[in-house]
Structures are given as structure tokens and as C-alpha cells.
Amino acid sequence: MTADVLGTLTWVRALDRPDLLAAPVHAALTAWVAADAEVADAVLVTEIDPDLADTAALTAAYDLPPAASANCVLVAGRRAGEERVAAAVVRATTRADVNATVKRLLDVRKASFLPTDRAVEESGMEYGGITPLGLPAGYRVLVDARVVVDDPDAGGTVVVGSGVRRSKVALPGALLARAPGVEVVDGLGLD
């Protein structure tokens, strides 16, 4: 992946700009690079206007295809008094099937989005920048199968949060599938 692949943004190696990553994201990338050297050159970061971090504003302002972005939502449910938390990652052109697929995978009666303040506190990331990279160890990371394959409108690159609103991370979807803890799920994203 070259630095000028996506839109009008300048992309650089993520580990070269730790200031653009939330601390847990930087720690997760550092550990991942230790296990898989390809990650160092394949995971990129770019600085953005934090007011444009939401997908619609981001894609319009920086000429990115909407299908290149993937959204990460945090969901929780309870079973027999035990809370189960997961991140659901889907292309921005879809929405996470929380009421069926996530609920079934967590084996809970009801799944709900984590409240914003709790999601921010537990993840160590900013709201609007939460990413599947660097989440707490107890969280399951569910990634829709359509995120990890090339998209006709976006190619093989996926843009996700960096843990902060002032930047975004880009990486090959196939590489995201190999990230520690990721579970690739068919049908997680709904059209």
C-alpha cells in the first residue's frame, strides 16, 4: 500500500506516528508487529479534521469511497448474570446485525450498544474513533466477512478508527482478518 492510495489524504506508517493513535491502539499495533512484520508497513495512519471523523463527513471531505470505511460498534448482553461484550465491525455502507447475529454469537437474550461514556472509558479511545485494534482483552472482535475481502467500490483497503477522532487508520481488509482476536463472521453486516 502506498501513501497516496486513498482519497486526498496523506497516509504514513501508523507506527511512525504514535501521536495519531490512542495508547491502546499503539500498544496493540506494536505487539502485532512483533508477531507479524508485514503489519509495520501495511497499517497506515492519516491526520484528519476531528470534526470530520464521522463517515459521511469524512468520505465527502476527503474523496474516499464510502465502502472503504468500516464502522466499529461496541455491544453487550448478559447470560446467567455474566456480561458478554463484543465489537462489531462492518462496512460503512451496511449496519451491524445486533438483534440477530451479534445476539446469537454472544449467546445472550438481548444485545445493546454500550453507553458512550462506558465505551470510551473501557476502550481508552475517543467516541467516534473506536477501532477493533487495541480493545480490552475480554471483548470479542467480530468482523463482517465483507470487510476482509476486496470491495468493488473500495478495493482491498479498509479505513477504521485510530482510537482518536483526529486520525484514521487504513489497512488491507485481509490483514484485519488476521489481527489478534478477530473473528470473521458471515452475515454480520446488513444492507
Phi and psi restraints in degrees (value plus and minus 20) as a CYANA .aco file:
   2 THR   PHI    -118.2   -78.2
   2 THR   PSI     145.9   185.9
   3 ALA   PHI     -90.0   -50.0
   3 ALA   PSI     -34.4     5.6
   4 ASP   PHI    -132.5   -92.5
   4 ASP   PSI       5.1    45.1
   5 VAL   PHI     -88.7   -48.7
   5 VAL   PSI     -62.1   -22.1
   6 LEU   PHI    -134.1   -94.1
   6 LEU   PSI     103.9   143.9
   7 GLY   PHI      35.0    75.0
   7 GLY   PSI    -167.6  -127.6
   8 THR   PHI    -121.6   -81.6
   8 THR   PSI      -6.4    33.6
   9 LEU   PHI    -111.4   -71.4
   9 LEU   PSI     132.4   172.4
  10 THR   PHI    -117.5   -77.5
  10 THR   PSI      98.7   138.7
  11 TRP   PHI    -126.4   -86.4
  11 TRP   PSI     117.7   157.7
  12 VAL   PHI    -153.4  -113.4
  12 VAL   PSI     146.4   186.4
  13 ARG   PHI     -78.0   -38.0
  13 ARG   PSI     109.9   149.9
  14 ALA   PHI     -79.6   -39.6
  14 ALA   PSI     -59.9   -19.9
  15 LEU   PHI     -91.2   -51.2
  15 LEU   PSI     -33.8     6.2
  16 ASP   PHI    -101.4   -61.4
  16 ASP   PSI     -31.2     8.8
  17 ARG   PHI    -151.2  -111.2
  17 ARG   PSI      43.8    83.8
  18 PRO   PHI     -80.3   -40.3
  18 PRO   PSI     -40.8    -0.8
  19 ASP   PHI     -86.5   -46.5
  19 ASP   PSI     -36.6     3.4
  20 LEU   PHI    -119.6   -79.6
  20 LEU   PSI      -9.2    30.8
  21 LEU   PHI    -145.5  -105.5
  21 LEU   PSI     121.9   161.9
  22 ALA   PHI     -84.8   -44.8
  22 ALA   PSI     131.3   171.3
  23 ALA   PHI     -73.2   -33.2
  23 ALA   PSI     -64.3   -24.3
  24 PRO   PHI     -87.1   -47.1
  24 PRO   PSI     -50.1   -10.1
  25 VAL   PHI     -90.0   -50.0
  25 VAL   PSI     -65.1   -25.1
  26 HIS   PHI     -80.5   -40.5
  26 HIS   PSI     -64.4   -24.4
  27 ALA   PHI     -82.7   -42.7
  27 ALA   PSI     -62.3   -22.3
  28 ALA   PHI     -85.7   -45.7
  28 ALA   PSI     -61.7   -21.7
  29 LEU   PHI     -85.5   -45.5
  29 LEU   PSI     -60.7   -20.7
  30 THR   PHI     -80.7   -40.7
  30 THR   PSI     -65.0   -25.0
  31 ALA   PHI     -86.1   -46.1
  31 ALA   PSI     -59.0   -19.0
  32 TRP   PHI     -85.7   -45.7
  32 TRP   PSI     -61.1   -21.1
  33 VAL   PHI     -81.2   -41.2
  33 VAL   PSI     -57.6   -17.6
  34 ALA   PHI     -81.9   -41.9
  34 ALA   PSI     -50.6   -10.6
  35 ALA   PHI    -113.4   -73.4
  35 ALA   PSI     -42.0    -2.0
  36 ASP   PHI    -169.1  -129.1
  36 ASP   PSI      79.0   119.0
  37 ALA   PHI     -79.6   -39.6
  37 ALA   PSI     -47.0    -7.0
  38 GLU   PHI     -78.8   -38.8
  38 GLU   PSI     -49.0    -9.0
  39 VAL   PHI     -80.3   -40.3
  39 VAL   PSI     -56.1   -16.1
  40 ALA   PHI     -76.1   -36.1
  40 ALA   PSI     -62.4   -22.4
  41 ASP   PHI    -112.6   -72.6
  41 ASP   PSI     -37.9     2.1
  42 ALA   PHI    -112.0   -72.0
  42 ALA   PSI     -41.0    -1.0
  43 VAL   PHI    -119.2   -79.2
  43 VAL   PSI      97.6   137.6
  44 LEU   PHI    -133.7   -93.7
  44 LEU   PSI     141.6   181.6
  45 VAL   PHI    -157.4  -117.4
  45 VAL   PSI     132.4   172.4
  46 THR   PHI    -160.4  -120.4
  46 THR   PSI     127.0   167.0
  47 GLU   PHI    -105.1   -65.1
  47 GLU   PSI     118.5   158.5
  48 ILE   PHI    -153.6  -113.6
  48 ILE   PSI     147.5   187.5
  49 ASP   PHI     -91.8   -51.8
  49 ASP   PSI     101.9   141.9
  50 PRO   PHI     -80.1   -40.1
  50 PRO   PSI     -43.8    -3.8
  51 ASP   PHI     -92.3   -52.3
  51 ASP   PSI     -30.7     9.3
  52 LEU   PHI    -131.3   -91.3
  52 LEU   PSI       1.1    41.1
  53 ALA   PHI     -91.9   -51.9
  53 ALA   PSI     -47.4    -7.4
  54 ASP   PHI     -89.3   -49.3
  54 ASP   PSI     126.4   166.4
  55 THR   PHI     -73.3   -33.3
  55 THR   PSI     -69.3   -29.3
  56 ALA   PHI     -80.7   -40.7
  56 ALA   PSI     -66.1   -26.1
  57 ALA   PHI     -87.0   -47.0
  57 ALA   PSI     -61.4   -21.4
  58 LEU   PHI     -80.3   -40.3
  58 LEU   PSI     -70.3   -30.3
  59 THR   PHI     -85.2   -45.2
  59 THR   PSI     -58.5   -18.5
  60 ALA   PHI     -89.2   -49.2
  60 ALA   PSI     -65.0   -25.0
  61 ALA   PHI     -90.2   -50.2
  61 ALA   PSI     -53.8   -13.8
  62 TYR   PHI    -135.3   -95.3
  62 TYR   PSI      -4.4    35.6
  63 ASP   PHI      35.5    75.5
  63 ASP   PSI      25.1    65.1
  64 LEU   PHI    -120.5   -80.5
  64 LEU   PSI     121.7   161.7
  65 PRO   PHI     -88.1   -48.1
  65 PRO   PSI     112.6   152.6
  66 PRO   PHI     -73.8   -33.8
  66 PRO   PSI     -54.8   -14.8
  67 ALA   PHI     -88.9   -48.9
  67 ALA   PSI     -34.6     5.4
  68 ALA   PHI     -94.1   -54.1
  68 ALA   PSI     -45.7    -5.7
  69 SER   PHI    -103.9   -63.9
  69 SER   PSI     122.8   162.8
  70 ALA   PHI    -143.1  -103.1
  70 ALA   PSI     115.4   155.4
  71 ASN   PHI    -119.6   -79.6
  71 ASN   PSI     124.5   164.5
  72 CYS   PHI    -140.8  -100.8
  72 CYS   PSI      98.0   138.0
  73 VAL   PHI    -137.7   -97.7
  73 VAL   PSI     125.8   165.8
  74 LEU   PHI    -123.0   -83.0
  74 LEU   PSI     111.0   151.0
  75 VAL   PHI    -151.2  -111.2
  75 VAL   PSI     125.4   165.4
  76 ALA   PHI    -158.4  -118.4
  76 ALA   PSI     135.3   175.3
  77 GLY   PHI    -173.9  -133.9
  77 GLY   PSI     148.7   188.7
  78 ARG   PHI    -143.1  -103.1
  78 ARG   PSI     126.7   166.7
  79 ARG   PHI    -164.0  -124.0
  79 ARG   PSI     102.3   142.3
  80 ALA   PHI      33.0    73.0
  80 ALA   PSI      20.7    60.7
  81 GLY   PHI      60.4   100.4
  81 GLY   PSI     -24.2    15.8
  82 GLU   PHI    -119.4   -79.4
  82 GLU   PSI     107.8   147.8
  83 GLU   PHI    -103.9   -63.9
  83 GLU   PSI     119.5   159.5
  84 ARG   PHI    -146.0  -106.0
  84 ARG   PSI     106.4   146.4
  85 VAL   PHI    -140.2  -100.2
  85 VAL   PSI     121.9   161.9
  86 ALA   PHI    -163.4  -123.4
  86 ALA   PSI     133.3   173.3
  87 ALA   PHI    -118.7   -78.7
  87 ALA   PSI     114.4   154.4
  88 ALA   PHI    -133.7   -93.7
  88 ALA   PSI     101.8   141.8
  89 VAL   PHI    -135.2   -95.2
  89 VAL   PSI     100.7   140.7
  90 VAL   PHI    -156.3  -116.3
  90 VAL   PSI     136.0   176.0
  91 ARG   PHI     -79.5   -39.5
  91 ARG   PSI     127.9   167.9
  92 ALA   PHI     -85.5   -45.5
  92 ALA   PSI     -36.1     3.9
  93 THR   PHI    -105.2   -65.2
  93 THR   PSI     -18.4    21.6
  94 THR   PHI    -148.6  -108.6
  94 THR   PSI    -198.3  -158.3
  95 ARG   PHI    -154.0  -114.0
  95 ARG   PSI     131.1   171.1
  96 ALA   PHI     -90.4   -50.4
  96 ALA   PSI     114.5   154.5
  97 ASP   PHI    -103.8   -63.8
  97 ASP   PSI      56.6    96.6
  98 VAL   PHI     -90.7   -50.7
  98 VAL   PSI     -61.3   -21.3
  99 ASN   PHI     -94.9   -54.9
  99 ASN   PSI     -34.1     5.9
 100 ALA   PHI    -144.2  -104.2
 100 ALA   PSI     -87.4   -47.4
 101 THR   PHI     -85.7   -45.7
 101 THR   PSI     -70.9   -30.9
 102 VAL   PHI     -83.9   -43.9
 102 VAL   PSI     -63.8   -23.8
 103 LYS   PHI     -78.6   -38.6
 103 LYS   PSI     -63.4   -23.4
 104 ARG   PHI     -85.9   -45.9
 104 ARG   PSI     -64.2   -24.2
 105 LEU   PHI     -85.7   -45.7
 105 LEU   PSI     -54.7   -14.7
 106 LEU   PHI    -101.6   -61.6
 106 LEU   PSI     -33.3     6.7
 107 ASP   PHI      37.0    77.0
 107 ASP   PSI      34.5    74.5
 108 VAL   PHI    -147.5  -107.5
 108 VAL   PSI     139.4   179.4
 109 ARG   PHI     -95.9   -55.9
 109 ARG   PSI     -54.8   -14.8
 110 LYS   PHI    -162.7  -122.7
 110 LYS   PSI     115.3   155.3
 111 ALA   PHI    -137.6   -97.6
 111 ALA   PSI     116.2   156.2
 112 SER   PHI    -154.5  -114.5
 112 SER   PSI     133.8   173.8
 113 PHE   PHI     -85.9   -45.9
 113 PHE   PSI     121.0   161.0
 114 LEU   PHI     -85.9   -45.9
 114 LEU   PSI     121.3   161.3
 115 PRO   PHI     -78.8   -38.8
 115 PRO   PSI     125.9   165.9
 116 THR   PHI     -73.2   -33.2
 116 THR   PSI     -69.0   -29.0
 117 ASP   PHI     -82.1   -42.1
 117 ASP   PSI     -58.3   -18.3
 118 ARG   PHI     -89.9   -49.9
 118 ARG   PSI     -62.2   -22.2
 119 ALA   PHI     -79.2   -39.2
 119 ALA   PSI     -63.7   -23.7
 120 VAL   PHI     -86.4   -46.4
 120 VAL   PSI     -67.4   -27.4
 121 GLU   PHI     -83.2   -43.2
 121 GLU   PSI     -68.2   -28.2
 122 GLU   PHI     -92.1   -52.1
 122 GLU   PSI     -54.5   -14.5
 123 SER   PHI    -101.8   -61.8
 123 SER   PSI     -44.3    -4.3
 124 GLY   PHI      53.1    93.1
 124 GLY   PSI       0.7    40.7
 125 MET   PHI    -143.3  -103.3
 125 MET   PSI     141.6   181.6
 126 GLU   PHI    -103.4   -63.4
 126 GLU   PSI     125.9   165.9
 127 TYR   PHI     -81.3   -41.3
 127 TYR   PSI     113.3   153.3
 128 GLY   PHI      71.7   111.7
 128 GLY   PSI     -24.5    15.5
 129 GLY   PHI    -147.7  -107.7
 129 GLY   PSI     -16.9    23.1
 130 ILE   PHI     -82.1   -42.1
 130 ILE   PSI     115.2   155.2
 131 THR   PHI    -153.1  -113.1
 131 THR   PSI     139.4   179.4
 132 PRO   PHI     -92.8   -52.8
 132 PRO   PSI     -30.0    10.0
 133 LEU   PHI    -112.0   -72.0
 133 LEU   PSI      98.4   138.4
 134 GLY   PHI      73.1   113.1
 134 GLY   PSI      -3.2    36.8
 135 LEU   PHI     -92.7   -52.7
 135 LEU   PSI     140.4   180.4
 136 PRO   PHI     -74.8   -34.8
 136 PRO   PSI     128.5   168.5
 137 ALA   PHI     -77.7   -37.7
 137 ALA   PSI     -52.2   -12.2
 138 GLY   PHI     -97.9   -57.9
 138 GLY   PSI     -28.1    11.9
 139 TYR   PHI    -102.5   -62.5
 139 TYR   PSI     115.9   155.9
 140 ARG   PHI    -101.3   -61.3
 140 ARG   PSI     125.1   165.1
 141 VAL   PHI    -136.3   -96.3
 141 VAL   PSI      83.7   123.7
 142 LEU   PHI    -120.5   -80.5
 142 LEU   PSI     102.5   142.5
 143 VAL   PHI    -140.4  -100.4
 143 VAL   PSI     104.6   144.6
 144 ASP   PHI     -79.9   -39.9
 144 ASP   PSI     118.8   158.8
 145 ALA   PHI     -77.3   -37.3
 145 ALA   PSI     -49.2    -9.2
 146 ARG   PHI     -91.1   -51.1
 146 ARG   PSI     -37.9     2.1
 147 VAL   PHI     -94.4   -54.4
 147 VAL   PSI     -51.3   -11.3
 148 VAL   PHI    -113.0   -73.0
 148 VAL   PSI     -22.6    17.4
 149 VAL   PHI    -133.3   -93.3
 149 VAL   PSI     138.1   178.1
 150 ASP   PHI     -77.7   -37.7
 150 ASP   PSI     119.4   159.4
 151 ASP   PHI    -125.7   -85.7
 151 ASP   PSI     116.7   156.7
 152 PRO   PHI     -76.7   -36.7
 152 PRO   PSI     -49.9    -9.9
 153 ASP   PHI    -115.5   -75.5
 153 ASP   PSI     -34.4     5.6
 154 ALA   PHI    -148.2  -108.2
 154 ALA   PSI     -26.6    13.4
 155 GLY   PHI      54.3    94.3
 155 GLY   PSI    -171.2  -131.2
 156 GLY   PHI    -116.5   -76.5
 156 GLY   PSI     -17.3    22.7
 157 THR   PHI    -116.6   -76.6
 157 THR   PSI     121.6   161.6
 158 VAL   PHI    -142.5  -102.5
 158 VAL   PSI     114.8   154.8
 159 VAL   PHI    -124.7   -84.7
 159 VAL   PSI     103.4   143.4
 160 VAL   PHI    -148.1  -108.1
 160 VAL   PSI     155.4   195.4
 161 GLY   PHI     -87.0   -47.0
 161 GLY   PSI     146.1   186.1
 162 SER   PHI    -135.0   -95.0
 162 SER   PSI     -18.4    21.6
 163 GLY   PHI      75.5   115.5
 163 GLY   PSI     -34.9     5.1
 164 VAL   PHI    -150.4  -110.4
 164 VAL   PSI     135.5   175.5
 165 ARG   PHI     -97.1   -57.1
 165 ARG   PSI     -35.9     4.1
 166 ARG   PHI    -109.3   -69.3
 166 ARG   PSI     -10.8    29.2
 167 SER   PHI    -176.6  -136.6
 167 SER   PSI     147.8   187.8
 168 LYS   PHI    -154.8  -114.8
 168 LYS   PSI     133.1   173.1
 169 VAL   PHI    -129.6   -89.6
 169 VAL   PSI     121.7   161.7
 170 ALA   PHI    -145.3  -105.3
 170 ALA   PSI     119.3   159.3
 171 LEU   PHI    -177.0  -137.0
 171 LEU   PSI     139.1   179.1
 172 PRO   PHI     -83.0   -43.0
 172 PRO   PSI     117.2   157.2
 173 GLY   PHI     -78.2   -38.2
 173 GLY   PSI     -57.4   -17.4
 174 ALA   PHI     -83.7   -43.7
 174 ALA   PSI     -51.9   -11.9
 175 LEU   PHI     -92.6   -52.6
 175 LEU   PSI     -59.8   -19.8
 176 LEU   PHI     -77.1   -37.1
 176 LEU   PSI     -57.0   -17.0
 177 ALA   PHI     -80.7   -40.7
 177 ALA   PSI     -45.4    -5.4
 178 ARG   PHI    -115.7   -75.7
 178 ARG   PSI     -19.6    20.4
 179 ALA   PHI     -83.3   -43.3
 179 ALA   PSI     126.1   166.1
 180 PRO   PHI     -74.0   -34.0
 180 PRO   PSI     109.7   149.7
 181 GLY   PHI      64.4   104.4
 181 GLY   PSI     -26.5    13.5
 182 VAL   PHI     -94.6   -54.6
 182 VAL   PSI     115.1   155.1
 183 GLU   PHI    -135.8   -95.8
 183 GLU   PSI      99.2   139.2
 184 VAL   PHI    -104.7   -64.7
 184 VAL   PSI     108.4   148.4
 185 VAL   PHI    -145.6  -105.6
 185 VAL   PSI     104.3   144.3
 186 ASP   PHI     -91.9   -51.9
 186 ASP   PSI     116.3   156.3
 187 GLY   PHI      58.0    98.0
 187 GLY   PSI      -5.9    34.1
 188 LEU   PHI     -91.4   -51.4
 188 LEU   PSI     -54.1   -14.1
 189 GLY   PHI    -117.2   -77.2
 189 GLY   PSI     115.5   155.5
 190 LEU   PHI    -127.0   -87.0
 190 LEU   PSI     122.2   162.2
